[in-house]
């Protein structure tokens, strides 16, 4: 009986302590973050449930009904120049955007964290060399950098993801390095070092978990950015190739109809806008909640 | 002095930090002589207080002893081994005997770890390196006994540091330092960041633990009352040098070095009548920058009693009887200096 009570005490006290649980609780009071969160959840549901949300195939063409206006037939958002259902293509497009967002952010996170940790932790000449290299990468316009990478690897969706991921590494490396610099001066790091903890233990087990908040904000912001960049790359013909239902590609292939059939260009654009907006709103809210400097 | 065993012996310890300038290719433009040749010993079960004003090298001394900074020169002999020159594994072994307690209880505990895992961390580190045989159940048992020992309920094992008060956090820091059953605790201003009422609790805890576990402390503080309370012997530091080492009682009753005298005269007395009549020795000037090599007494620039010899040589720390060692020509007879 008494042990049972003891276990309960321990569970209660440990339960309320997760940082993200606390953050989520505080996010409830932040209206724009909630809007962002709802948009993102809708977007993710859309991606997962795509085949059940629409009766049409994304690539099924029907020339007889090409450029059907929105809101007049069973094709709610109308059809494009090849008679494909626009809503279906947008829904399927969310899958690709979600994949692009997560994979490219995954790439930049992995390398950004590694570079930032090593550079910030060791300091000295390692830091100086790495950071100058990062500065050079930042000095090259980011679209130009992605174009160069795609040009080297060849245009395809996978290469676009790699390009976007690589071109974003500097941002993450800087964010991670900055928080590592602040965190490694703390006495608990000295304490753990005096206990004999190794460099890798200190970096990955002690410093990194304490730097996670700004990284998390940056990553949320980064997914929105990556989606926008992939749309831009596809628009330029360097990302997804036809007939993939990718939002940027949809805008690019129908831009000549912008005066005659506005909906073909507009709706994919609205989809990009909403998704990116959702991620930015959530990231802003998370920054308010997770960054202690924003707290009173 | 030494019927007992010497636990720690520090010889001619120097820690010089380079001052650099320039961007990618840094140049060394000078040296900060944070610790500039100090000697002291700590016997088993003894507490040595280290006192001095800010920036005199107290903390650097502790960090050099703990090998957090590799000293520029000198020896740190812990139980007969000079640990300044040993390899990683041997150093790790030596560290089992020597643990640190830090000043700021808010910064010295990892905010992402529970109290239990903070206390268990030294055990985990030594277990993962195969230097300690201990099972999971034993670790939990050890955490709970340690927590009770430092006056915390073991129910708090899964709480995070931010749920504790400053004093409780410092107790967690003490428990962590005790986890490996060390012989020597390096306490770097362990009570300076705490409220006065909490300070005495932690001091009493440290005193009790010393009796119970036969610990030795290197106890750093800038508060003279705290030092007097806990120390057997006190070393007074100034500008990276030890000015005077004496038994705690002697030092407060009969300070010899002019710096010690000035330091003690700054302690306020909690009686307004005596306080009003108290003679204070106000030192003129500031602490000189420690970036120059000195060939005269380190206290020469500010000493109210300096005379000719003080400008010519650095006084050595000399035994002047009754357990007092002082680095001042006023108290040196000629023989002592020649030897």
HADDOCK unambig.tbl for C-alpha pairs under 7 A between the chains (distance, minus, plus):
assign (segid A and resid 10 and name CA) (segid B and resid 155 and name CA) 6.44 0.50 0.50
assign (segid A and resid 10 and name CA) (segid B and resid 158 and name CA) 6.10 0.50 0.50
assign (segid A and resid 13 and name CA) (segid B and resid 158 and name CA) 6.79 0.50 0.50
assign (segid A and resid 13 and name CA) (segid B and resid 159 and name CA) 6.04 0.50 0.50
assign (segid A and resid 14 and name CA) (segid B and resid 158 and name CA) 5.65 0.50 0.50
assign (segid A and resid 14 and name CA) (segid B and resid 159 and name CA) 5.93 0.50 0.50
assign (segid A and resid 128 and name CA) (segid B and resid 24 and name CA) 6.36 0.50 0.50
assign (segid A and resid 186 and name CA) (segid B and resid 107 and name CA) 5.62 0.50 0.50
assign (segid A and resid 186 and name CA) (segid B and resid 108 and name CA) 6.74 0.50 0.50
assign (segid A and resid 187 and name CA) (segid B and resid 107 and name CA) 5.28 0.50 0.50
assign (segid A and resid 187 and name CA) (segid B and resid 108 and name CA) 4.34 0.50 0.50
assign (segid A and resid 188 and name CA) (segid B and resid 107 and name CA) 5.99 0.50 0.50
assign (segid A and resid 188 and name CA) (segid B and resid 108 and name CA) 3.84 0.50 0.50
assign (segid A and resid 188 and name CA) (segid B and resid 109 and name CA) 4.97 0.50 0.50
assign (segid A and resid 188 and name CA) (segid B and resid 110 and name CA) 5.56 0.50 0.50
assign (segid A and resid 191 and name CA) (segid B and resid 108 and name CA) 6.63 0.50 0.50
assign (segid A and resid 194 and name CA) (segid B and resid 66 and name CA) 6.71 0.50 0.50
assign (segid A and resid 194 and name CA) (segid B and resid 68 and name CA) 6.42 0.50 0.50
assign (segid A and resid 195 and name CA) (segid B and resid 95 and name CA) 6.80 0.50 0.50
assign (segid A and resid 195 and name CA) (segid B and resid 122 and name CA) 5.84 0.50 0.50
assign (segid A and resid 196 and name CA) (segid B and resid 92 and name CA) 5.89 0.50 0.50
assign (segid A and resid 197 and name CA) (segid B and resid 125 and name CA) 6.46 0.50 0.50
assign (segid A and resid 210 and name CA) (segid B and resid 112 and name CA) 6.73 0.50 0.50
